[in-house]
Amino acid sequence: MLHKENEYTEYTRELTDGLKKEVLAFVNAHGGSIYIGVDNDGTVVGVQDIDQTMLRIASMLRDSIHPDVMMFVAIRSEEIEGKDIIHLYISAGSNKPYYLIKNGLKPSGVYVRQGSASVQASAEQIRQMIKYADGDVFDDSLSLDQNLTFQKTASVFQNKGMKFQEAQFISLGLTNRDGLFTNLGLLLSDQYPFSIKAAVFQGNDQSQFKDRREFTGPLLSQLEDCYAYMQLNNQTSAEFHGLYRQDSKSYPEEALREALLNSLVHRDYSFSASNIVGIYSDRMEFTSIGGLLPGIHKDDIMLGISVCRNPKLANIFYRLELIEAYGTGLLKIQSAYKSSFSQPEFITSTNAFKVILPHLDQQPFLLKDPPDQSSESRLLEFVQKKKSISRQEAEDFLEVSLSTATRTLHALIEQGKIQRTGRGKNTKYQFSGPQH
């Protein structure tokens, strides 16, 4: 009689279809041995037609398990207590998870060893095996969902005059060479499992909601819908320079676009959290899960150094001309604000990344059109003489536009020469320098 079954040993009286899950359990774990012709209690009963049975085992395993498991299984005949038995030596596989072809890459098709039993793997166990085997690159790993469709992505590719058919799936990275969908396929599918949550707040904190939305569906649909929603909250203001009107937005459109794209391309999709867009009276915030990759610091990315967490997703966005080159998104955001007094902020933590875009109309003044010193001097003398003036009086005195008068007033405030009192229509600007 042999020893009892344990984590590394399994006995089976005769060859049955259940052998496949036993082999899977060992190859997906740490390896082990299966003895055919031995009862569960270790009693040797033998195998009648040893050669034919060994051929059946090899054929069964080769035809029913994927990836190919045979390089990790040695099938040998042995004699114990004068009886022929079959001994399967099984090593741990290097391309986990291995699964039953008929059931697919899901718990009912994947088995692992748990003590002396072979049990179905949990979804989390399968996910961990995939991450380990694929080097933890999410978009290159196998998708747990293999029932994917691509109507939206195909439509976008078609509109760009590009082919999107099964023949291109391997080269694009949507499937591996075995025809299985990768996580890139999942991200571009109609079954995309993540969302974008957007909220508009009354003031500059979260105490009062004005509106909230959650965008679901395919990733490219969410991208389009969220950008359209952001534009609804990107108000247009107008200034007149003589006869000509000049429109301006509350936020630079390129900065909004790049911030949204950055939050989707570089987020950590191994977590199920949603992307967050917060719209306040003085700023817009983009928060995505996943901090900077190990070895990369914020100073590095501000120089344009990019180590992409999802390189194949970034490549798809590049093909669709949504992004121009890796590592340029944050630089473009900075460039869009290069003439602004207030600058974007980039905040990182261990598990999150946030981009904060300031509202242009909330800024003290714009450096691209600073008030000239003569205007400042003239207005300062006017305020000193009048003791207190309104913004309208400053505009009339200087004979300039509303925005130019406002910038000149704010420049004097920044220099400590005047001070602002009151609120709204009662706002006044008073001389704060030494009296003569």
C-alpha positions in Angstrom: 0.0 0.0 0.0 1.3 3.5 -0.9 1.1 6.6 1.2 -2.2 8.6 1.4 -3.1 11.3 -1.1 -1.8 14.8 -0.4 -1.1 18.1 -2.0 1.4 16.5 -4.4 -0.1 13.0 -4.9 -3.3 11.8 -6.4 -4.6 8.2 -6.9 -7.2 7.0 -9.3 -8.4 3.4 -9.8 -8.8 3.6 -13.5 -8.6 6.1 -16.4 -11.7 8.4 -16.4 -12.5 11.8 -17.9 -11.7 13.3 -14.5 -8.0 12.8 -15.1 -8.0 16.1 -17.1 -8.9 18.3 -14.1 -6.4 16.5 -11.9 -3.6 17.2 -14.4 -4.8 20.8 -14.7 -4.7 21.2 -10.9 -1.1 20.1 -10.7 0.2 22.0 -13.7 -1.5 25.2 -12.5 0.0 24.8 -9.0 3.4 23.3 -8.0 3.3 20.0 -9.9 2.9 16.5 -8.5 2.2 12.9 -9.3 -0.9 11.0 -10.4 -1.0 7.2 -10.1 -3.5 5.3 -12.3 -4.3 1.8 -11.0 -4.3 2.7 -7.4 -7.3 3.2 -5.1 -7.8 6.3 -3.1 -6.6 4.5 0.1 -3.3 3.6 -1.6 -4.2 0.0 -2.5 -2.6 -1.1 -5.8 -5.1 -2.6 -8.2 -3.1 -2.3 -11.5 -4.0 -1.4 -15.1 -5.0 -4.1 -17.6 -3.9 -2.7 -21.0 -1.0 -0.5 -20.0 0.2 0.6 -23.4 -3.2 1.4 -24.8 -4.1 3.3 -21.7 -1.0 5.4 -21.9 -1.8 6.3 -25.5 -5.3 7.3 -24.5 -4.0 9.5 -21.7 -1.6 11.3 -24.1 -4.4 11.9 -26.7 -6.8 13.0 -24.0 -4.5 15.6 -22.6 -3.3 16.9 -25.9 -6.8 17.4 -27.3 -8.6 18.8 -24.3 -6.2 21.2 -22.5 -4.8 24.6 -23.6 -2.1 25.7 -23.8 -0.3 22.5 -24.7 0.5 20.8 -21.4 2.4 17.7 -22.7 5.9 19.2 -22.2 5.1 19.3 -18.5 3.7 15.7 -18.2 5.8 12.5 -18.3 3.8 9.3 -18.7 5.5 6.2 -17.4 4.6 2.6 -16.6 5.8 1.2 -13.3 5.4 -2.0 -11.4 4.3 -1.9 -7.8 3.6 -5.0 -5.7 3.8 -7.1 -8.9 1.1 -5.0 -10.7 1.5 -2.6 -13.6 0.4 1.0 -12.9 0.8 4.3 -14.8 2.6 7.2 -13.1 2.2 10.7 -14.4 5.0 13.1 -13.4 3.6 16.6 -13.7 5.7 19.8 -13.4 4.4 23.3 -12.7 3.5 24.9 -16.1 5.2 28.1 -17.3 2.2 29.5 -19.3 -0.5 29.5 -16.7 -3.4 29.3 -16.5 -4.0 26.0 -18.3 -7.7 25.3 -18.9 -10.2 22.9 -20.4 -10.8 23.9 -24.0 -14.5 23.1 -23.9 -15.1 25.3 -20.8 -12.8 28.2 -21.7 -10.7 30.5 -19.5 -13.1 30.7 -16.6 -13.5 29.0 -13.2 -15.3 26.0 -14.6 -12.3 25.4 -17.0 -9.4 26.1 -14.6 -8.4 23.8 -11.7 -5.9 24.2 -8.9 -4.6 22.0 -6.1 -6.1 22.7 -2.7 -4.7 20.2 -0.1 -5.4 16.7 -1.4 -8.3 17.9 -3.7 -8.4 19.4 -7.2 -10.9 22.3 -7.2 -12.1 25.0 -9.5 -9.9 28.2 -9.5 -11.5 31.4 -8.4 -11.6 34.4 -10.8 -9.0 36.1 -8.6 -6.7 33.1 -8.8 -7.0 33.1 -12.5 -6.2 36.8 -12.7 -3.1 36.3 -10.5 -1.9 33.5 -12.7 -2.3 35.6 -15.8 -0.5 38.6 -14.2 2.4 36.3 -13.1 2.8 34.6 -16.5 2.5 37.8 -18.5 4.9 39.9 -16.4 2.0 42.0 -15.0 1.4 44.0 -18.2 -2.4 44.4 -18.1 -3.2 45.1 -21.7 -1.0 42.2 -22.8 -2.6 39.6 -20.4 -5.4 37.3 -21.3 -8.9 38.6 -20.7 -11.1 36.7 -18.3 -14.0 37.5 -20.5 -13.7 35.8 -23.9 -17.2 36.7 -25.2 -16.3 40.1 -26.7 -17.7 42.2 -29.6 -16.3 45.3 -31.2 -19.0 47.3 -32.9 -17.9 50.7 -31.6 -14.2 50.2 -32.2 -14.8 48.9 -35.7 -16.9 52.0 -36.4 -14.2 54.3 -35.3 -11.5 52.5 -37.3 -13.8 52.5 -40.3 -14.4 56.3 -40.0 -10.6 56.7 -39.9 -10.3 54.6 -43.1 -8.5 51.8 -41.3 -9.2 48.1 -41.3 -10.5 46.4 -38.2 -11.0 42.7 -38.8 -10.0 39.5 -37.2 -7.0 39.3 -39.4 -5.6 42.4 -37.7 -6.4 41.3 -34.2 -3.1 39.6 -33.5 -1.0 42.5 -34.9 -3.1 45.0 -32.9 -2.7 43.0 -29.8 -6.4 42.2 -29.3 -5.7 38.4 -29.4 -2.7 36.2 -28.8 -1.5 33.6 -31.3 -3.9 31.1 -29.8 -6.8 33.3 -30.8 -7.6 34.2 -27.2 -8.6 37.8 -26.4 -6.2 39.9 -24.4 -7.1 42.6 -21.9 -6.5 45.1 -24.7 -9.3 43.3 -26.5 -11.4 43.8 -23.4 -10.6 47.5 -23.2 -11.6 48.1 -26.8 -14.7 45.8 -26.7 -18.3 46.7 -26.3 -18.1 44.9 -23.0 -15.6 47.4 -21.5 -16.3 47.0 -17.7 -15.1 50.4 -16.4 -16.8 53.8 -16.3 -16.1 57.5 -16.0 -18.0 59.4 -13.2 -18.4 63.1 -13.7 -19.9 65.7 -11.3 -20.5 69.4 -11.5 -20.4 71.3 -8.1 -21.9 74.6 -7.1 -18.7 76.2 -5.7 -15.1 75.2 -5.2 -15.8 72.3 -2.9 -18.1 69.2 -3.0 -20.8 70.5 -0.6 -23.4 71.0 -3.3 -24.0 69.1 -6.5 -25.3 70.8 -9.6 -25.2 67.7 -11.9 -23.6 64.3 -12.0 -23.2 61.7 -14.8 -21.8 58.2 -15.2 -20.6 57.2 -18.6 -20.7 53.5 -19.4 -20.3 51.4 -22.5 -17.3 51.0 -24.9 -14.2 53.0 -24.0 -14.2 55.1 -27.1 -17.9 56.0 -26.6 -17.1 57.1 -23.0 -14.3 59.2 -24.3 -16.5 61.0 -26.8 -19.5 61.4 -24.4 -17.4 62.6 -21.5 -15.5 65.1 -23.7 -18.8 66.5 -25.0 -20.1 66.8 -21.4 -16.9 68.7 -20.4 -17.4 71.0 -23.3 -21.0 71.8 -22.1 -19.3 73.0 -18.9 -16.6 74.9 -20.8 -18.3 78.2 -21.2 -17.5 80.8 -23.9 -16.9 84.4 -22.9 -16.4 87.3 -25.3 -14.4 90.5 -25.4 -14.6 93.3 -27.9 -11.5 94.9 -29.3 -12.8 97.9 -31.2 -15.2 96.5 -33.8 -14.0 92.9 -33.4 -15.2 90.3 -31.0 -12.8 87.7 -29.5 -14.2 84.6 -27.9 -12.4 82.6 -25.2 -13.1 79.4 -23.3 -13.1 78.8 -19.6 -10.5 76.0 -20.1 -8.1 75.5 -23.1 -9.7 72.8 -25.2 -6.4 71.1 -25.8 -5.8 70.9 -22.0 -9.2 69.3 -21.5 -8.6 66.8 -24.2 -5.1 65.8 -23.1 -6.1 65.5 -19.4 -9.0 63.2 -20.3 -6.9 61.0 -22.6 -4.1 60.8 -20.1 -6.5 59.6 -17.4 -7.7 56.8 -19.7 -4.5 55.7 -21.3 -2.3 55.6 -18.2 -4.7 54.3 -15.5 -4.2 51.0 -13.8 -7.0 48.7 -15.2 -6.2 45.9 -12.8 -8.4 47.8 -10.3 -12.1 48.2 -10.9 -12.4 51.8 -9.8 -13.9 54.5 -12.1 -12.2 57.5 -13.6 -13.4 60.7 -11.8 -13.9 64.1 -13.4 -14.8 66.9 -11.0 -16.0 70.3 -12.3 -15.8 73.2 -9.8 -16.4 76.9 -10.1 -12.6 77.5 -10.2 -11.1 74.3 -11.6 -11.6 71.0 -13.3 -10.0 67.8 -11.8 -9.2 64.5 -13.5 -8.4 61.6 -11.1 -7.4 58.1 -12.3 -6.4 55.0 -10.4 -2.8 54.0 -10.4 0.2 56.2 -9.4 3.5 56.5 -11.2 5.3 53.3 -12.2 8.2 52.2 -10.0 11.4 54.1 -10.7 9.5 57.1 -12.3 9.1 60.4 -10.5 6.9 63.4 -11.3 9.9 65.4 -12.4 10.6 62.7 -15.0 7.2 62.9 -16.6 7.3 66.7 -16.7 10.4 66.3 -18.8 8.5 64.1 -21.3 9.9 60.8 -20.1 7.2 58.2 -20.5 7.0 54.6 -19.2 3.5 53.6 -20.4 1.5 51.3 -18.1 -0.7 50.2 -21.1 1.6 50.4 -24.1 -0.7 48.6 -26.5 -3.7 50.7 -25.6 -1.5 53.8 -26.2 -0.5 52.4 -29.6 -4.2 52.0 -30.6 -4.9 55.6 -29.5 -1.8 56.7 -31.5 -3.1 54.8 -34.6 -6.5 56.6 -34.2 -4.6 60.0 -34.0 -6.0 60.6 -30.5 -2.5 61.0 -29.2 0.6 62.2 -31.1 3.5 60.6 -29.2 4.1 59.0 -25.8 4.9 61.3 -23.0 3.7 64.5 -24.6 0.2 64.9 -23.0 1.3 66.7 -19.8 3.6 68.9 -21.8 0.7 69.9 -24.0 -1.3 70.8 -21.0 1.4 73.0 -19.7 1.8 74.6 -23.1 -1.9 75.4 -23.2 -1.5 77.4 -20.0 1.9 79.0 -20.8 0.4 82.5 -20.9 -1.7 82.0 -17.7 -1.0 83.4 -14.3 -2.4 80.1 -12.7 -0.8 76.9 -13.8 -2.1 73.3 -13.9 -1.2 71.0 -11.0 -0.2 67.3 -11.2 -0.6 65.4 -8.0 0.6 61.8 -7.5 0.1 59.3 -4.7 0.8 55.6 -4.4 -2.4 54.6 -6.1 -3.7 57.6 -7.9 -2.9 60.5 -10.3 -4.7 63.8 -10.5 -4.6 66.6 -13.0 -6.0 70.0 -11.9 -6.8 72.6 -14.6 -7.5 76.1 -13.3 -10.5 78.1 -14.6 -9.1 80.9 -16.8 -11.7 83.4 -15.7 -10.8 82.9 -12.1 -7.2 84.0 -12.5 -5.8 87.3 -11.3 -4.6 88.3 -14.8 -3.2 86.8 -17.9 0.5 87.2 -18.6 -0.1 87.2 -22.3 -1.6 90.7 -22.0 -0.2 92.3 -18.9 -1.2 95.9 -18.2 1.4 98.4 -19.3 3.1 100.5 -16.6 1.7 103.8 -17.9 -1.9 102.4 -17.4 -1.0 101.3 -13.9 0.5 104.6 -13.0 -2.4 106.6 -14.4 -5.0 104.4 -12.7 -3.1 104.5 -9.4 -3.1 108.3 -9.5 -6.9 108.2 -10.3 -7.6 105.9 -7.3 -5.4 108.0 -5.0 -7.3 111.1 -6.0 -10.8 109.5 -5.8 -10.0 107.5 -2.7 -12.3 104.7 -3.9 -13.5 103.6 -7.4 -15.5 100.9 -9.1 -14.4 98.6 -11.8 -16.6 100.5 -14.3 -14.9 103.7 -13.3 -11.5 102.2 -14.0 -12.7 101.0 -17.4 -14.1 104.4 -18.3 -11.1 106.3 -17.1 -8.6 104.1 -19.0 -10.9 103.7 -22.0 -10.2 100.0 -22.3 -12.1 96.8 -22.2 -13.5 95.1 -19.1 -10.8 92.4 -19.1 -8.0 94.9 -19.5 -9.3 97.1 -16.7 -9.7 94.1 -14.5 -6.1 93.0 -15.2 -4.8 96.4 -14.4 -6.7 96.6 -11.1 -5.4 93.1 -10.1 -1.9 94.1 -11.0 -2.1 97.0 -8.6 -3.6 94.7 -5.9 -0.7 92.2 -6.4 1.8 95.1 -5.9 0.0 96.1 -2.7 -0.8 99.6 -4.0 -4.6 99.3 -3.8 -7.0 97.0 -2.0 -10.4 95.6 -2.9 -13.4 95.9 -0.6 -17.0 94.7 -0.8 -18.5 92.0 -3.0 -20.4 91.8 -6.2 -21.9 95.2 -7.3 -20.6 96.8 -4.1 -16.9 95.9 -5.0 -14.6 99.0 -4.6 -10.9 99.6 -5.1 -9.2 101.8 -2.6 -5.8 103.4 -2.4 -3.6 101.5 0.2 -0.3 103.3 -0.2 1.0 106.2 1.8 -1.2 109.4 1.8 0.3 112.7 0.6 
